[in-house]
Each structure stands twice: as structure tokens, then as C-alpha cells.
Amino acid sequence: MKLAVVVGELSGDLLGHALLLALQNYHPDIKIVGVIGPNIGKLTIAHKIADMQELAVMGFIEPLKRLPRLIKLRRTIINYCIDNEVDLFIGIDAPDFNLGLEKKLHALGITTVHYVSPSVWAWRKGRIKVIKQAVDLMLTLFPFEADFYKQHNVPVCFTGHSAADTIPIACNFNKSTNNNLIALLPGSRDGELRYHAKLYLQTAHYCWQQNNNLEFVIPVVSERHKHYILQELKNLAYKFPVHILVGKVREILPTIAIALVTSGTATLDVMLHNKPMVVAYKLHNLSYWVLRLLVKLKYIALPNLLAGSAIVPEFIQHDATVKNLGNGLLKLLDDPTVQKSEFIKLHKILRNNAADVAAGAINKLIESKKLC
């Protein structure tokens, strides 16, 4: 069976890797092609059309600059799927790219699955019409999303999150935790790095000036991102203990005390490791004002959305200042316990054997469509 997959960032690549391994148990002869990252790329059955960084754009302005390349990439994927008689397409996250692609492929008779729901329940609710036309099955990470799709008669399966399955509930990392170590997670996309790297370094230096015992660690997704941060550090001419490590997020999180995190899926990883956090998010000013008009949400951080309350502090756009972020981190160091108890409750909800559940749902779809 031939399967095409498109992921847009590291979190989707990790989810896709776990899913495809589980799907191999049903279909050992499966062949995979698509826009992938380093984790799916490790699978011997996977062939890369393009790297996921091609889709790593954010906001409204940046995608417009790269629109011709994105259109060309979409056309390349469609032609490949047609020429190679692909049986099944799985779009993982990246909804602005994948939903349009899925709609075209679905119209051509190719079975489509979308893994990781767009925030259609929060804004641009009209997209539900496109989703109905585009996908044969929606796989959601969170239970409230599945409820939304059921209300709109979209075939859906709540999977939970594979990270919640692999990370033990109520992680006790006391033996390895450095109580003076703070993680800075500026984001895995180039755009996120541009808006957050310098700010986070300035915040870290602010905290270090208040407490010289503090150390900082920055996990990044590539050597290119490491070089970018090193250049920012050089430009700032700061001298304080900061370590930049490539591809070590899951190894680093057990060792830290708290984290400063860019809103997104990284907040989920930090939450599942039971590490208190401060959340920030900045983007192009025009994109921000458009979002303010369109999005009617009280919170943006995943832990807050899941809990329905402000269990982690959020600082967005103009509120994301060095002083606000720094004071938030220093306060967390003094009292980290409140967040931890809430994180345990949320972890239990998301622990659901996600990869197996997702693979099982896809296999049922494959059997019903007689794709193998």
C-alpha cells in the first residue's frame, strides 16, 4: 500500500513517526512518501519529497511571501500522488497547507485523513465546510475537539497524545532536576525564532542578574537554529551560563526546574514532564491585529485551553516584555507546586495509547475503502 504524508513542524513529525510505526503492524508492506522531518525520515520505508521546513511559516504575512513556493510544492505532491497511484494521504497538522491539499486529493478519489485538528472550534469556524469536503477521517488529540466534530457530523476519532503515553504520569525527576536550571524554548519554526530568540536571551540575562546561581539551556531543532541563537548572543554581548543543544528536548526537560516557552505544542511537552512554565507569543504586528479580530479565545496556551482556566501565565505580543517574562519565571522558582498538580490531571486525560488508537482508526478506514 502506498501512503503519502505531509508534516509541517517537529511536533507533527514526532506524532507521525509514532503513528506510522503503529500502522506498520497492520500493513508491513506500506511505502511512505511526502514532506517529512527527521523522525519520519529515520523510517526505511519513507522517501522525502521535501523537508518539513518548507512549511514552517507563521502568522498571515510570512506565508504570503512564500506563496509561490508553497503552491508549487502542493502541485508537486498532487502530481506525485496521481502518478504513483497513492492509496491514502495523511496530513499531520499544518492545516492551511494540508486542508486545501486534502480537498484536491479527495476530489481525485484518494482517501484522506487529517491528524491534529486545526483550531476550527476557536476561529474561522467556516472551515468545517472545507473539512467535510476534504477528509474521510479527522483524528484529534484533545477530547473537546472530537465533541465539536461529532456535532458537525464529521467522522472523527479522539486519539489522545502519544507524548502523554510515553512520559510517565506525575514524573518524579527530583534526582536529575537542577533547581537552578531554566529551559528557554523559543519555537521550532524560523519565524518563531526571529520573534522570540533575542527576547528570551534578554529575559534569561535579566533573571541571572537577580540570581547568579541560575543556568539556562536552549534546545533547538537544527544546527542552523543553534547558529542563529549564538549570533544573537554574540550581538547582545552577554556573558552568563547558557547552553544550546540540538535535538535534545525530551532529554533536557527532566533536568530543568522551570521553562519559558513559546505558545504551541512545546507547552504540551513541558506540561507532560510536569515542569512549571511561563508562556509567551509574538508575531508580526499586522498578523496579531488580524488574529485579535478573528480569535475569540480567553487563552492561547494549551494547558490553559485544556484546563479551561489560567493555570500558566501567558504574555502575548506587547505584554511579552523582558520584565514580565523574567518576573514570571522568578516567581515560579519560588512556588512551582500549583501548576504541577494541575498538570497531572491533564496528563491523565491525554493518556490514551494515541498511536495505536490512531492506527486502528486508519486501518478501519482502509478496510472500509478496500485499499488493500
Backbone torsions as a table, in degrees:
resi	resn	phi	psi	omega
1	MET	NA	138.5	-179.3
2	LYS	-103.8	130.4	-176.1
3	LEU	-129.7	133.8	173.7
4	ALA	-108.8	142.8	-178.3
5	VAL	-139.5	143.5	175.9
6	VAL	-131.2	123.4	174.5
7	VAL	-118.0	152.9	-175.6
8	GLY	-111.4	-15.1	-179.7
9	GLU	-160.4	176.7	-171.4
10	LEU	-59.7	-40.8	-178.4
11	SER	-61.0	-41.4	177.5
12	GLY	-67.5	-34.7	177.5
13	ASP	-64.2	-39.9	177.5
14	LEU	-66.6	-45.0	177.6
15	LEU	-61.9	-43.2	-179.2
16	GLY	-63.9	-39.1	178.8
17	HIS	-60.4	-47.9	179.8
18	ALA	-64.2	-42.1	-179.9
19	LEU	-62.9	-46.9	-175.5
20	LEU	-68.3	-33.8	174.0
21	LEU	-62.6	-43.1	179.1
22	ALA	-67.8	-36.6	-179.5
23	LEU	-68.2	-29.1	176.8
24	GLN	-61.9	-27.1	178.0
25	ASN	-64.4	-30.5	177.0
26	TYR	-86.0	-35.2	-173.7
27	HIS	-136.0	82.2	-177.0
28	PRO	-61.0	-22.9	-176.1
29	ASP	-91.7	10.0	-175.0
30	ILE	-63.1	142.2	175.6
31	LYS	-121.3	134.7	-172.1
32	ILE	-121.2	137.8	175.4
33	VAL	-141.1	151.7	175.5
34	GLY	158.5	-163.2	175.4
35	VAL	-94.4	108.8	-169.4
36	ILE	-133.9	171.8	177.6
37	GLY	-114.4	-167.0	-173.6
38	PRO	-66.5	-29.2	-177.0
39	ASN	-75.7	-50.6	174.8
40	ILE	-63.4	-33.3	179.6
41	GLY	-61.7	-21.3	178.4
42	LYS	-72.3	-21.1	-179.5
43	LEU	-71.1	129.3	-177.9
44	THR	-66.6	-19.4	-178.6
45	ILE	-87.0	-0.5	-174.1
46	ALA	-102.4	137.9	176.5
47	HIS	-123.9	131.1	-174.9
48	LYS	-91.8	123.9	169.4
49	ILE	-82.8	-42.4	179.3
50	ALA	-155.0	161.1	178.9
51	ASP	-83.7	148.8	-177.7
52	MET	-61.6	-22.3	179.7
53	GLN	-62.3	-19.2	175.9
54	GLU	-60.7	-26.3	-177.7
55	LEU	-102.5	2.1	-173.0
56	ALA	-80.6	69.4	176.8
57	VAL	-121.4	158.2	-174.7
58	MET	-138.3	158.8	176.8
59	GLY	73.2	-154.4	-178.6
60	PHE	-109.7	-28.9	-172.6
61	ILE	-81.4	-48.5	-177.0
62	GLU	-57.0	-44.4	179.5
63	PRO	-60.1	-32.8	179.9
64	LEU	-63.2	-36.5	-179.8
65	LYS	-65.5	-30.2	-176.1
66	ARG	-106.7	13.9	-174.9
67	LEU	-57.1	-45.6	179.8
68	PRO	-58.3	-41.1	179.4
69	ARG	-67.2	-38.7	180.0
70	LEU	-67.6	-39.6	177.5
71	ILE	-64.1	-42.4	178.5
72	LYS	-62.9	-41.4	179.6
73	LEU	-64.9	-42.0	178.6
74	ARG	-61.2	-42.4	179.4
75	ARG	-64.0	-39.7	178.7
76	THR	-61.0	-43.3	-179.2
77	ILE	-65.8	-44.4	179.9
78	ILE	-60.3	-46.8	-179.5
79	ASN	-62.8	-38.9	179.2
80	TYR	-64.3	-44.4	-179.6
81	CYS	-61.4	-38.5	179.2
82	ILE	-70.5	-50.3	-175.2
83	ASP	-64.1	-32.2	-176.1
84	ASN	-103.3	9.7	175.9
85	GLU	50.6	53.8	178.1
86	VAL	-64.4	135.9	-177.5
87	ASP	-85.8	-35.1	-171.0
88	LEU	-145.5	137.1	175.4
89	PHE	-116.1	133.4	175.1
90	ILE	-121.0	114.2	172.9
91	GLY	-95.1	125.3	-177.7
92	ILE	-110.4	109.7	-177.9
93	ASP	59.3	-145.7	-179.6
94	ALA	42.1	54.7	-171.7
95	PRO	-63.8	-34.9	-177.8
96	ASP	-64.2	-28.3	175.5
97	PHE	-90.7	-47.3	-169.9
98	ASN	-73.3	-37.9	-176.4
99	LEU	-62.9	-42.2	176.5
100	GLY	-64.4	-40.1	177.5
101	LEU	-64.3	-44.3	179.8
102	GLU	-63.1	-38.5	179.6
103	LYS	-62.2	-43.7	179.6
104	LYS	-66.6	-43.4	-179.6
105	LEU	-66.2	-40.3	179.4
106	HIS	-61.9	-39.9	178.4
107	ALA	-65.5	-24.6	178.5
108	LEU	-86.9	0.9	177.1
109	GLY	93.2	8.6	178.5
110	ILE	-89.5	130.8	179.4
111	THR	-68.3	135.5	-174.5
112	THR	-128.2	142.7	176.1
113	VAL	-130.0	138.3	173.0
114	HIS	-116.3	125.5	-177.8
115	TYR	-110.7	123.7	-175.2
116	VAL	87.7	103.5	-176.3
117	SER	-67.7	138.8	167.6
118	PRO	-66.9	164.6	-176.8
119	SER	-80.5	50.0	-176.8
120	VAL	-65.8	-24.1	177.6
121	TRP	-73.4	-13.5	-176.3
122	ALA	-105.9	-37.4	-177.7
123	TRP	-159.1	160.8	-176.1
124	ARG	51.3	52.3	-177.5
125	LYS	-64.7	-17.9	176.8
126	GLY	-62.6	-17.0	178.8
127	ARG	-63.9	-16.3	-179.6
128	ILE	-61.1	-30.7	177.4
129	LYS	-66.2	-41.3	177.9
130	VAL	-65.7	-42.3	-179.3
131	ILE	-60.8	-41.3	178.4
132	LYS	-60.2	-35.9	-179.3
133	GLN	-82.7	-19.2	-168.8
134	ALA	-99.9	-31.2	-169.9
135	VAL	-124.3	146.0	172.3
136	ASP	-87.3	-21.5	-179.0
137	LEU	-156.1	133.1	173.8
138	MET	-107.7	128.7	176.4
139	LEU	-108.3	122.1	-176.9
140	THR	-111.9	148.2	179.4
141	LEU	-85.1	-24.6	-172.0
142	PHE	-122.5	142.8	-173.7
143	PRO	-64.3	-35.7	-178.2
144	PHE	-66.2	-25.9	177.0
145	GLU	-69.2	-42.6	179.1
146	ALA	-60.6	-39.9	178.3
147	ASP	-60.1	-40.5	179.7
148	PHE	-61.6	-45.8	-177.9
149	TYR	-68.5	-35.3	177.2
150	LYS	-62.3	-37.8	178.4
151	GLN	-64.0	-25.4	-178.1
152	HIS	-106.9	15.0	174.5
153	ASN	58.1	39.5	173.4
154	VAL	-102.2	127.7	177.2
155	PRO	-56.1	124.4	-171.1
156	VAL	-145.0	152.9	173.9
157	CYS	-140.7	123.6	172.7
158	PHE	-79.2	121.3	-176.5
159	THR	-100.2	-23.3	-164.7
160	GLY	78.7	-168.2	-176.7
161	HIS	-124.5	130.0	-176.1
162	SER	-61.2	-30.6	177.7
163	ALA	-64.8	-34.1	178.1
164	ALA	-67.7	-24.6	178.3
165	ASP	-79.2	-37.5	-174.3
166	THR	-85.0	-26.2	-179.9
167	ILE	-93.6	123.8	-178.6
168	PRO	-59.9	142.3	176.4
169	ILE	-67.1	143.2	-179.4
170	ALA	54.8	49.5	-179.9
171	CYS	-47.7	131.7	175.8
172	ASN	-113.7	93.7	-177.1
173	PHE	-106.0	23.4	-174.2
174	ASN	-55.0	-36.2	-177.0
175	LYS	-66.3	-31.1	-176.6
176	SER	-104.3	-6.7	-176.4
177	THR	-75.3	132.2	171.4
178	ASN	-98.4	109.9	-173.8
179	ASN	-67.8	-6.3	177.3
180	ASN	-109.9	7.8	-175.8
181	LEU	-100.6	123.5	179.7
182	ILE	-114.7	130.6	176.8
183	ALA	-91.7	139.8	173.6
184	LEU	-113.9	118.3	-179.0
185	LEU	-118.8	89.3	-173.9
186	PRO	-77.8	-6.2	178.6
187	GLY	116.9	157.1	-176.9
188	SER	-96.9	-9.8	179.5
189	ARG	-93.2	151.5	178.5
190	ASP	-58.5	-42.8	-178.9
191	GLY	-63.3	-40.9	178.4
192	GLU	-63.0	-39.6	179.9
193	LEU	-63.3	-42.1	-179.5
194	ARG	-61.1	-36.6	-176.1
195	TYR	-88.3	-18.7	-171.6
196	HIS	-119.6	-25.1	-173.1
197	ALA	-59.7	-53.0	-179.1
198	LYS	-62.4	-44.5	179.4
199	LEU	-58.3	-42.4	-177.5
200	TYR	-70.5	-36.9	176.1
201	LEU	-65.0	-41.5	177.5
202	GLN	-64.1	-39.3	178.4
203	THR	-65.6	-42.8	178.9
204	ALA	-61.0	-42.9	179.7
205	HIS	-65.0	-38.4	176.4
206	TYR	-59.4	-46.9	179.7
207	CYS	-64.5	-41.6	-178.2
208	TRP	-64.5	-33.9	177.6
209	GLN	-65.2	-28.8	177.0
210	GLN	-81.3	-27.4	-176.8
211	ASN	-148.6	101.2	-176.3
212	ASN	-71.2	-4.2	176.9
213	ASN	-82.9	-11.0	-176.4
214	LEU	-73.7	146.0	172.2
215	GLU	-127.7	160.0	-176.1
216	PHE	-134.5	146.2	178.3
217	VAL	-134.2	138.1	-179.1
218	ILE	-124.5	105.4	174.1
219	PRO	-83.0	130.9	-179.6
220	VAL	-126.0	164.6	-173.6
221	VAL	-89.8	-14.0	-175.9
222	SER	-154.6	162.2	175.3
223	GLU	-63.2	-32.8	178.3
224	ARG	-62.6	-42.2	177.4
225	HIS	-68.1	-36.7	176.7
226	LYS	-61.6	-45.0	179.3
227	HIS	-61.3	-40.2	179.8
228	TYR	-60.5	-46.0	-178.3
229	ILE	-68.8	-39.6	177.1
230	LEU	-60.5	-37.9	178.4
231	GLN	-67.4	-40.6	176.4
232	GLU	-61.9	-41.8	179.5
233	LEU	-63.2	-40.6	178.2
234	LYS	-64.8	-42.4	179.9
235	ASN	-63.6	-35.9	179.9
236	LEU	-77.1	-19.8	179.8
237	ALA	58.8	35.8	177.5
238	TYR	-85.3	147.3	172.9
239	LYS	-130.5	97.7	176.5
240	PHE	-154.2	162.0	-173.3
241	PRO	-72.3	104.1	177.5
242	VAL	-137.3	133.2	-177.8
243	HIS	-118.5	132.5	179.7
244	ILE	-113.7	119.5	-174.9
245	LEU	-123.8	139.4	-178.1
246	VAL	-94.0	127.3	171.8
247	GLY	64.2	34.8	-175.0
248	LYS	-124.4	26.5	-173.7
249	VAL	-57.6	-52.7	-175.7
250	ARG	-65.6	-28.9	177.6
251	GLU	-76.6	-32.3	-175.7
252	ILE	-77.9	-41.6	-171.9
253	LEU	-55.8	-38.7	178.1
254	PRO	-62.3	-21.4	-173.3
255	THR	-93.0	-10.4	-172.9
256	ILE	-90.7	164.4	174.7
257	ALA	-91.0	-50.5	-178.7
258	ILE	-145.9	176.8	-178.1
259	ALA	-145.7	150.7	167.8
260	LEU	-107.7	119.7	-167.1
261	VAL	-129.8	136.4	171.6
262	THR	-75.0	131.2	-176.7
263	SER	-54.7	134.2	-176.0
264	GLY	150.9	-161.2	-175.2
265	THR	-69.6	-18.7	176.8
266	ALA	-61.7	-30.3	178.5
267	THR	-63.7	-31.4	178.0
268	LEU	-67.3	-45.0	178.3
269	ASP	-58.6	-45.5	-179.5
270	VAL	-63.8	-43.0	179.2
271	MET	-61.4	-44.5	-177.9
272	LEU	-67.4	-25.2	174.1
273	HIS	-85.3	4.0	176.2
274	ASN	59.9	42.3	179.2
275	LYS	-112.1	122.4	179.3
276	PRO	-59.5	151.6	-174.7
277	MET	-147.9	158.8	165.1
278	VAL	-113.5	135.8	-175.7
279	VAL	-112.5	138.0	177.9
280	ALA	-133.6	159.4	171.6
281	TYR	-158.7	129.5	175.2
282	LYS	-132.6	150.0	176.2
283	LEU	-154.3	-180.0	179.3
284	HIS	-53.5	137.4	-175.3
285	ASN	-57.0	-39.9	180.0
286	LEU	-65.9	-42.8	177.2
287	SER	-59.9	-40.2	-179.1
288	TYR	-62.9	-45.7	-177.5
289	TRP	-69.1	-34.3	174.9
290	VAL	-63.7	-44.6	179.6
291	LEU	-62.6	-38.0	179.1
292	ARG	-60.6	-34.7	179.3
293	LEU	-75.1	-33.4	-172.7
294	LEU	-92.4	-34.0	-172.5
295	VAL	-95.9	126.5	179.3
296	LYS	-115.7	64.2	180.0
297	LEU	-117.7	144.6	178.0
298	LYS	-78.0	-30.4	-177.1
299	TYR	-133.0	159.5	174.6
300	ILE	-118.3	-25.5	-177.4
301	ALA	-73.9	135.5	-177.8
302	LEU	-54.8	-44.2	178.7
303	PRO	-58.2	-38.3	179.2
304	ASN	-71.0	-38.7	177.6
305	LEU	-63.9	-42.1	-179.7
306	LEU	-67.9	-39.6	-177.2
307	ALA	-81.2	-23.8	-175.5
308	GLY	74.2	18.8	178.7
309	SER	-155.7	165.5	-175.5
310	ALA	-84.0	80.5	179.0
311	ILE	-86.7	-19.6	173.7
312	VAL	-123.9	142.1	179.1
313	PRO	-71.0	137.3	178.8
314	GLU	-117.2	135.5	174.9
315	PHE	-129.5	113.6	-171.9
316	ILE	-114.0	137.1	174.9
317	GLN	50.9	-110.6	-174.1
318	HIS	-71.0	-19.0	175.9
319	ASP	-80.5	-13.4	-179.8
320	ALA	-83.5	75.7	179.9
321	THR	-106.9	162.1	179.0
322	VAL	-57.6	-44.3	-177.7
323	LYS	-65.7	-46.1	-179.6
324	ASN	-62.6	-46.9	-178.8
325	LEU	-67.3	-43.7	-178.9
326	GLY	-63.8	-46.2	179.1
327	ASN	-65.6	-34.4	176.2
328	GLY	-62.9	-41.6	178.7
329	LEU	-67.3	-43.9	-179.2
330	LEU	-63.9	-36.7	176.8
331	LYS	-65.2	-39.5	178.6
332	LEU	-63.2	-38.6	179.1
333	LEU	-60.4	-33.8	-179.6
334	ASP	-75.6	-32.8	-177.1
335	ASP	-146.6	85.8	-177.2
336	PRO	-92.0	-2.1	-166.3
337	THR	-74.5	-33.2	-174.3
338	VAL	-61.3	-47.9	-179.7
339	GLN	-61.6	-40.0	-174.7
340	LYS	-60.1	-42.1	-178.7
341	SER	-65.9	-36.2	178.2
342	GLU	-70.9	-36.8	-179.1
343	PHE	-62.3	-37.0	-180.0
344	ILE	-61.8	-42.8	179.5
345	LYS	-60.9	-43.7	-178.2
346	LEU	-69.4	-36.7	179.0
347	HIS	-58.3	-43.2	-178.3
348	LYS	-62.8	-34.5	179.6
349	ILE	-67.0	-38.1	-173.4
350	LEU	-87.1	-9.0	-178.3
351	ARG	-81.6	106.4	-168.4
352	ASN	-150.0	19.1	-175.1
353	ASN	54.3	54.9	-168.4
354	ALA	-56.7	-49.8	-176.0
355	ALA	-61.9	-41.8	179.5
356	ASP	-67.6	-41.4	178.9
357	VAL	-63.0	-45.2	179.9
358	ALA	-63.7	-45.2	179.8
359	ALA	-63.3	-39.4	178.5
360	GLY	-63.5	-41.7	179.1
361	ALA	-65.7	-40.7	178.4
362	ILE	-66.9	-39.3	179.1
363	ASN	-62.6	-40.0	176.6
364	LYS	-61.0	-39.9	177.8
365	LEU	-64.5	-43.7	178.8
366	ILE	-59.0	-44.1	-179.7
367	GLU	-66.9	-40.3	-178.9
368	SER	-67.8	-30.5	179.4
369	LYS	-90.5	-4.6	-179.2
370	LYS	54.3	51.4	-178.4
371	LEU	-85.3	-10.5	-179.4
372	CYS	-136.3	NA	NA
